Amino acid sequence: MVIVIIGTLAAVVGPRFFDRKVFDERLYYEEVLAAVRYGQKLAVASGCLTQVSLGGAGYSVRQAASCSSGAYSLDVPGPDGQDLLPIARYPAA
């Protein structure tokens, strides 16, 4: 009986553990959420307008050129001082 239960679980649940798409989707979600939170904290701390845009190619975080108006043309540096690079959307299966 135990072998039948283990076999059934392996057949039903097993493929989920080997499907990378679920993990990629979760990673993308967490990365975008972190970028939005970082952009929000940066906007509050600096007083500058900050934009987080989502598109088919990924996300980007930018600030307004004059801090109060204008085009969002300045790329936001990350917490480590390096450019905050947009992450590509998870690959389609």
N, C-alpha and C positions, 0 to 999 in steps of 0.2 A: 504494500500500500504506500509506503514511504517513497519507494522508487517511482511509482506512478505520479505522485504529487510533485516530486522533484522534476521529473520529465515534463510534466505539464507546465510547471513554472519556467523551466528552461526554454520551452517552445514559445511561450507567450511573452515572457518578460525579457528573455535573453537578447533578442534583436534590438531592443531599445537601448541597451548598453553599448551596442556597437554602431549605432547610428550617430554619426558626428554632427548632423544637422541640428539636432536639439541642443548640443553643447555650443555650437557656433551661434545659434540664435540667442542663447542666454548670454554669451560673452558680448555680443553686439548690444544687447539690451543694457547690460551693466556698464559698458563703455560709454554709451550715449547718456545714460543717467548720470554718470560721473562727470561728463562734459557739461551737462546742463547745470548740475550743482556747482561746478567750478565757475562757470560763467555767471551764475547768480551771485555767488560770493564775491567774485571780482567786481561785478557791477555795484554791489552794495558798498564794498570797501573803497572803490575808486570814484564812485559817483558818475561814471561814464556809462553811456548806453552800450549794452552788449547784446549781440545776436547769436543765437545758436540755430543753425539751419540744417535741416535734414533733407537729403535728396537720395536719388537712386545710387549715387556713387559713394555715399557715406554721410558724415556730418562735418561741419566746420564751426568754429567759434571765432567771431570777429567783434571788434569795437568800432564805434563811430569815430570818424576822423577828428572831429573837434570836441568830442566827449559829450556834446549836448545835441548835436544835429549833424546831418550830412550822411553820406554813404558809409556803410560799414565796410571799410577798406583795410583796417589794421588787423592783421592776424594776431591772435592772443597767444602770448607765450605761456607755456605750461608752468607748473609749480617749480620745476627744476631749472627754469630759465631758457630751456630749449623751446622751439616752436611746437605748439600743440598740433600735431599732425592729425588730419582726419583719418579715421579708420574706415576701410571699405566695408560696405554692407556684406553680411554673411553670404557666402557663395550659394547660388541657387542649385538645387539638386536636380 
